[in-house]
Amino acid sequence: MVELLLKTADAGRYLGVSVQSLRRYRDVEGGFLVENEDWFSGAYENSPIRWNVEKCKEAFSKRRKGNAKKVLKAVS
């Protein structure tokens, strides 16, 4: 399977989230997207971050399901 790796702006559009949110979701910012799985830094400091958008979609889905369970427990 070929992985679809997109630059940050393109990945944000593809995933339907803002560039700022996408950056905030990185594990180095305390988020849930893991480096070298969901996103990849470039060879140099000023290289663009590449996002594995299919892995990111999976992570968003898992996070939504986890939050839904917490909400249901709180309501019960």
PEHUVEN-V153651 format. One line per field, one symbol per residue. phi: phi as a letter, one per 30 degrees, with the letter a starting at -180 (. if undefined). psi: psi as a letter, one per 30 degrees, with the letter a starting at -180 (. if undefined). burial: 1 if it has 9 or more other ideal C-beta (glycine too) atoms within 8 Angstrom, else 0. A space follows every 50 residues. Layout:
# PEHUVEN-V153651
phi: ???
psi: ???
burial: ???
This chain:
# PEHUVEN-V153651
phi: .ddccbdedddddddibddddeddddddciccdcdibcbbdddbecdddc cddddddddddddddddddddddddd
psi: kkkjklleeeeeeefhlleeeeeffkffggafkkkgeflklaflegkkkk kjfeeeeeeeeeeeeeeeeeeeeee.
burial: 00000111001100100000111111100000111001110100000011 11101110110010000000000000
